[in-house]
């Protein structure tokens, strides 16, 4: 683009050149104005076209664009991402020998995490941090925090696939948490959980 010289009174020329070519207008010490491609030179000052009265008023707001396409549906929880939730259950003893509560992950894990069930006041195992209000699981771990138990004795969780309570169970999609009663009568328990994909 060629550099043009513009007089102070030539506002229309400034508008035509600067607007059409997306250039900048620069003012010299002499008062002459120049149209530059990108930036003003040394000892030149940039000129705001609104000061010359050559920029029109803001136009009306355009129509809203259409909705974009939906994002891809996750098939598994991405590595390092965490899910959290709550659980709770109750039953009557000796009618039942265990109260159960299922937890289900919105997105399954690519591989089964190591399961931990943490009773109230118990030390945290390796792989679990945080508290009942703020459960935290390290990658590859499912941490189940029992926060409340009434007339309950022991707690554990088994795989919904095969009923296995040990760490050999498959917990890719969730777990079934259960509590055993300490004595006859009503018993209940509740808590929170966190799982992080490996």
Secondary structure, DSSP 4 states (H G I P E B T S, - for coil): ---EEE-TT-HHHHHHHHHHHT-EEEE-TTS-EEEESSSPPTT-EE--GGGGT-SPPPPPPPPPPPPPPPPPPPSSPPTT-EEEEEEEEEEEETT-S-EEEEEE-SS--SSPPEEEEE-TTPPPPTTEEE-STTEEE-BTEEEEEEEEEESEEEEEEE-TTT---STTS--SSEEEEEEEESSSEEEEEEEEEEEE--
